[in-house]
Structures are given as C-alpha cells and as structure tokens.
C-alpha cells in the first residue's frame, strides 16, 4: 500500500516537471523563430520569386544585394521583352526592397537596356 501512495504522491510532481519542460521548449522555439533572420540565399530566392509573380517577368539575376537597417535591398535584372537575336532582348534593372523577414515591400525599375549593349553608366570617381 505504501508503494501505491508513493506513486500517487510523485505523479503530480512528474506532471508538473513535464509541463514546465514543455513550456520551456515552447518558449525556446518561439524566441528562436522571432530572432531568426532568413539566410541570404533564402532572401535572394524569395525576392526573385515574389518579383516574378508581381511583374509576370522572369528575374534572370541579382546584380546587387545588401542588408539594410529595415531588411534587404537588391537590384534584380529582368527580361522585359524577348527578341531575336537574343542580344537585342530588352532587359531592365529593378530596385527591390524587402523587410527583415524577406517579404517584398516595394520595387521600381531603375533602368532599361538591350541585352547586347555594354553599360553606358560610369561609376563615380572615374
């Protein structure tokens, strides 16, 4: 009989211990999800996919990528108009802004050019 009593006495302690372990794991999981920023490659893939979905145009490459205070800033090269020969296709550079979670918050076209043309813009200092 004393064995049964000991078991019933320890049962609330076990339940309490299991409950506090679950709470701790839940809090750790929640805090790690809040503090986790997406990895750069995740941001790049997601930005290209979101821009393509919004514009209906193929994002071919990312020519600029940086982390900002508010999230991420990218410049994405997009095929706007396919022509034959391919060197005459119209391309465009889009400036894309993303929040800290990698969600697109805005974009705008900053230039348009033929694929076969070299960049006529000069960098500062030259």
Backbone bond lengths (Angstrom), bond angles and torsions (degrees), N, CA, C in turn:
res aa  C-N    CA-C-N  psi(-1)  N-CA   C-N-CA  omega(-1)  CA-C   N-CA-C  phi
1 X - - - 1.437 - - 1.518 111.59 -
2 X 1.294 116.00 -38.50 1.447 118.30 -179.86 1.515 110.76 -65.31
3 X 1.337 117.88 -29.29 1.469 121.10 175.68 1.516 111.07 -62.67
4 X 1.315 117.03 -43.29 1.456 121.81 179.94 1.507 110.46 -64.39
5 X 1.314 115.99 -41.29 1.460 119.77 179.23 1.526 110.74 -63.37
6 X 1.319 117.78 -42.64 1.463 121.71 179.04 1.526 110.69 -61.89
7 X 1.315 116.29 -41.21 1.462 120.63 179.76 1.513 110.19 -64.58
8 X 1.312 117.70 -44.27 1.462 119.68 -179.41 1.521 111.11 -69.23
9 X 1.338 117.52 -31.40 1.455 120.44 177.33 1.524 111.49 -68.60
10 X 1.327 116.99 -39.17 1.472 120.49 -176.66 1.530 111.93 -79.69
11 X 1.323 118.18 -18.96 1.462 120.90 -177.85 1.521 113.06 -60.49
12 X 1.326 121.56 -46.65 1.466 120.83 176.99 1.522 111.77 -61.17
13 X 1.355 117.04 -35.57 1.457 120.08 178.00 1.522 110.66 -63.72
14 X 1.342 117.74 -43.20 1.464 122.37 179.26 1.522 110.47 -63.68
15 X 1.329 116.81 -44.64 1.463 120.74 -179.96 1.527 110.00 -62.40
16 X 1.321 116.73 -41.37 1.450 121.30 179.11 1.524 110.47 -64.17
17 X 1.327 116.68 -42.44 1.467 121.64 179.14 1.532 110.45 -64.11
18 X 1.328 117.55 -44.65 1.469 121.67 179.02 1.518 110.83 -63.86
19 X 1.320 116.35 -40.13 1.463 120.72 179.42 1.521 111.26 -63.79
20 X 1.348 117.20 -43.49 1.457 119.43 -179.74 1.524 111.04 -68.53
21 X 1.337 118.59 -32.99 1.466 121.50 176.61 1.524 110.24 -65.77
22 X 1.324 117.22 -42.73 1.470 121.20 178.35 1.522 110.68 -62.76
23 X 1.339 116.11 -42.42 1.461 120.65 179.10 1.520 110.52 -62.35
24 X 1.338 117.38 -44.63 1.460 122.02 179.08 1.530 110.54 -60.94
25 X 1.325 117.50 -46.62 1.472 121.34 -179.91 1.520 110.66 -62.52
26 X 1.327 116.30 -40.97 1.461 120.41 178.89 1.523 111.06 -63.43
27 X 1.336 116.74 -42.91 1.464 120.91 179.22 1.522 110.87 -65.56
28 X 1.343 117.98 -42.36 1.459 122.02 179.12 1.520 110.34 -62.85
29 X 1.332 115.99 -44.84 1.462 120.57 179.66 1.518 110.88 -62.67
30 X 1.325 116.93 -42.92 1.465 122.12 -179.18 1.528 110.85 -64.89
31 X 1.337 116.38 -44.35 1.461 119.01 -179.09 1.515 111.63 -69.00
32 X 1.334 118.96 -34.54 1.468 120.31 178.90 1.525 110.20 -70.50
33 X 1.317 118.82 -32.71 1.465 121.36 177.41 1.526 110.24 -69.42
34 X 1.340 117.05 -38.32 1.458 120.57 -179.16 1.523 111.29 -68.19
35 X 1.342 116.51 -40.80 1.455 119.85 -174.32 1.525 112.86 -85.65
36 X 1.309 119.94 -12.96 1.451 122.83 -176.96 1.516 111.31 -76.41
37 X 1.325 115.42 117.73 1.459 121.18 173.43 1.509 107.02 -91.59
38 X 1.322 117.83 146.82 1.466 118.70 178.36 1.524 110.55 -64.59
39 X 1.309 115.84 150.42 1.459 121.38 177.73 1.526 109.32 -72.92
40 X 1.339 117.09 153.99 1.473 120.39 -178.94 1.527 113.80 -52.35
41 X 1.319 118.61 -43.97 1.471 120.02 -179.55 1.532 111.63 -65.42
42 X 1.328 116.93 -34.66 1.460 120.38 176.07 1.522 109.77 -64.40
43 X 1.326 115.93 -42.17 1.464 120.94 179.77 1.528 109.99 -63.38
44 X 1.331 116.97 -45.71 1.468 120.58 -179.77 1.521 111.62 -60.06
45 X 1.320 116.44 -49.45 1.478 120.16 -179.62 1.525 111.31 -59.96
46 X 1.323 115.36 -45.97 1.467 120.29 -177.49 1.521 111.27 -66.65
47 X 1.323 117.22 -40.05 1.470 120.80 179.34 1.525 110.59 -62.80
48 X 1.321 116.84 -46.09 1.472 120.60 179.11 1.525 110.94 -61.12
49 X 1.323 116.51 -44.22 1.466 120.96 -179.48 1.527 111.15 -64.16
50 X 1.339 117.13 -44.74 1.466 120.64 -178.86 1.524 111.27 -65.69
51 X 1.343 117.27 -42.53 1.463 120.68 179.42 1.525 110.56 -64.32
52 X 1.324 117.62 -43.63 1.468 121.52 178.62 1.525 110.95 -61.53
53 X 1.324 116.49 -40.08 1.469 120.43 179.23 1.529 111.34 -65.91
54 X 1.323 116.51 -41.24 1.469 120.59 -178.14 1.533 112.71 -72.61
55 X 1.322 117.02 -40.52 1.467 120.44 -174.79 1.518 113.27 -94.48
56 X 1.318 117.53 -22.26 1.461 120.97 -176.12 1.527 112.00 76.79
57 X 1.334 116.71 12.93 1.464 121.23 -179.36 1.529 110.00 -115.80
58 X 1.320 115.11 154.19 1.455 120.86 -177.90 1.525 111.42 -79.35
59 X 1.317 115.61 123.87 1.464 120.65 174.02 1.526 106.78 -83.97
60 X 1.339 115.89 114.77 1.459 119.46 -174.95 1.516 114.10 -88.57
61 X 1.324 117.48 -39.29 1.462 119.46 -178.74 1.518 110.32 -157.57
62 X 1.316 114.48 165.97 1.464 121.59 175.51 1.524 106.15 -112.63
63 X 1.327 116.85 117.48 1.460 120.20 -176.62 1.523 113.31 -97.81
64 X 1.329 116.89 -12.28 1.458 120.92 178.78 1.521 108.16 -150.70
65 X 1.340 115.78 140.94 1.453 120.40 -176.21 1.520 108.65 -154.65
66 X 1.344 117.12 124.88 1.462 119.36 177.22 1.520 110.84 -151.55
67 X 1.324 114.60 151.01 1.454 121.21 176.04 1.525 107.99 -87.49
68 X 1.335 116.10 135.93 1.457 121.81 -179.83 1.530 109.14 -117.70
69 X 1.333 116.18 178.24 1.466 120.22 177.00 1.521 111.59 -61.24
70 X 1.347 116.02 -37.24 1.467 121.11 -175.20 1.514 113.76 -93.16
71 X 1.336 118.24 -9.99 1.458 120.09 -177.18 1.516 111.71 158.77
72 X 1.349 115.75 -109.94 1.454 121.56 -174.94 1.527 110.09 -141.91
73 X 1.331 116.39 149.67 1.461 122.66 174.93 1.517 107.63 -129.43
74 X 1.336 116.67 131.26 1.453 121.84 -178.41 1.513 110.18 -133.01
75 X 1.317 116.37 156.15 1.456 121.79 167.06 1.526 105.53 -119.63
76 X 1.321 115.74 121.10 1.458 122.23 -173.92 1.521 109.61 -114.78
77 X 1.332 115.69 132.69 1.465 121.44 177.39 1.520 108.07 -90.86
78 X 1.349 115.42 128.12 1.459 122.26 -173.51 1.524 110.19 -125.33
79 X 1.328 116.76 139.76 1.457 121.83 173.03 1.526 107.30 -82.16
80 X 1.342 116.51 111.45 1.467 120.35 -178.31 1.519 112.73 -91.62
81 X 1.342 116.46 -39.16 1.458 119.54 -177.62 1.520 109.03 -146.22
82 X 1.320 115.91 114.79 1.464 120.44 -178.81 1.523 109.99 -81.89
83 X 1.326 115.78 130.63 1.469 121.81 179.66 1.522 109.88 -131.08
84 X 1.340 114.85 164.46 1.459 121.56 174.15 1.517 106.97 -115.14
85 X 1.302 119.50 127.72 1.462 127.12 -2.82 1.524 111.46 -70.72
86 X 1.327 114.13 163.05 1.459 121.65 -175.94 1.527 112.95 -57.26
87 X 1.323 117.08 -28.92 1.469 120.43 -178.95 1.522 112.19 -67.12
88 X 1.333 117.55 -13.64 1.459 121.58 178.34 1.538 113.01 -97.64
89 X 1.321 116.76 -0.76 1.471 120.72 178.40 1.528 109.87 -60.94
90 X 1.336 115.77 145.45 1.469 120.04 178.44 1.522 110.01 -89.63
91 X 1.322 113.77 127.67 1.452 122.19 178.76 1.522 108.40 -112.85
92 X 1.314 115.78 163.57 1.469 120.55 176.04 1.514 109.43 -146.41
93 X 1.320 115.14 148.97 1.470 121.78 173.30 1.519 107.38 -103.42
94 X 1.303 115.63 128.01 1.464 121.96 178.05 1.518 109.44 -114.28
95 X 1.326 115.66 131.75 1.453 121.87 172.63 1.528 106.10 -86.88
96 X 1.323 116.66 124.36 1.460 122.18 -175.01 1.523 109.05 -122.03
97 X 1.320 115.89 131.78 1.464 122.28 178.24 1.528 108.83 -112.61
98 X 1.329 115.87 134.91 1.457 121.75 177.84 1.515 109.70 -128.29
99 X 1.343 115.74 151.17 1.462 119.14 177.40 1.528 109.46 -79.46
100 X 1.312 117.46 -178.01 1.465 121.63 -175.49 1.524 112.79 -65.77
101 X 1.332 117.53 -18.86 1.458 121.35 179.05 1.527 111.91 -92.80
102 X 1.340 116.80 -2.27 1.454 120.43 178.21 1.520 114.43 91.12
103 X 1.327 117.31 12.97 1.463 120.53 178.88 1.525 109.54 -91.57
104 X 1.326 116.35 132.88 1.455 122.01 -178.02 1.524 110.46 -63.52
105 X 1.333 116.09 128.59 1.459 120.74 179.39 1.526 111.69 -112.69
106 X 1.334 117.21 -15.40 1.452 119.88 178.27 1.515 111.70 -179.25
107 X 1.338 116.04 157.79 1.450 121.11 175.20 1.513 109.09 -154.04
108 X 1.357 115.92 157.81 1.454 120.18 174.28 1.522 108.88 -156.49
109 X 1.312 115.82 147.88 1.460 120.20 177.90 1.518 108.06 -78.96
110 X 1.327 117.35 129.16 1.455 120.89 -178.23 1.533 112.26 -106.60
111 X 1.329 117.92 -20.34 1.462 119.73 173.77 1.518 110.13 -165.05
112 X 1.318 114.20 160.83 1.458 122.52 179.92 1.523 107.65 -133.58
113 X 1.343 117.35 140.72 1.466 120.25 -175.78 1.525 110.39 -157.99
114 X 1.341 115.36 162.55 1.458 120.41 174.14 1.514 108.59 -82.85
115 X 1.311 116.84 140.49 1.457 121.63 -176.10 1.535 111.83 -55.42
116 X 1.307 118.40 -38.68 1.454 122.16 -174.97 1.524 115.09 -81.19
117 X 1.305 118.20 -4.11 1.479 121.62 -178.26 1.517 110.86 -91.67
118 X 1.336 115.02 141.46 1.461 118.30 174.44 1.523 109.06 -76.79
119 X 1.308 115.78 159.52 1.462 121.60 -178.11 1.530 109.55 -68.95
120 X 1.337 117.10 121.89 1.444 121.93 -179.71 1.516 112.90 -83.18
121 X 1.337 117.33 -13.82 1.467 120.85 179.50 1.503 110.01 -76.24
122 X 1.320 115.49 139.99 1.463 120.56 176.00 1.523 108.61 -103.76
123 X 1.315 114.98 144.67 1.464 117.41 176.38 1.517 109.17 -76.24
124 X 1.316 116.61 155.93 1.468 120.75 -177.77 1.518 109.75 -67.82
125 X 1.320 115.95 145.60 1.451 120.23 177.81 1.514 113.22 98.59
126 X 1.324 118.69 -4.93 1.463 121.35 179.85 1.489 111.82 -107.99
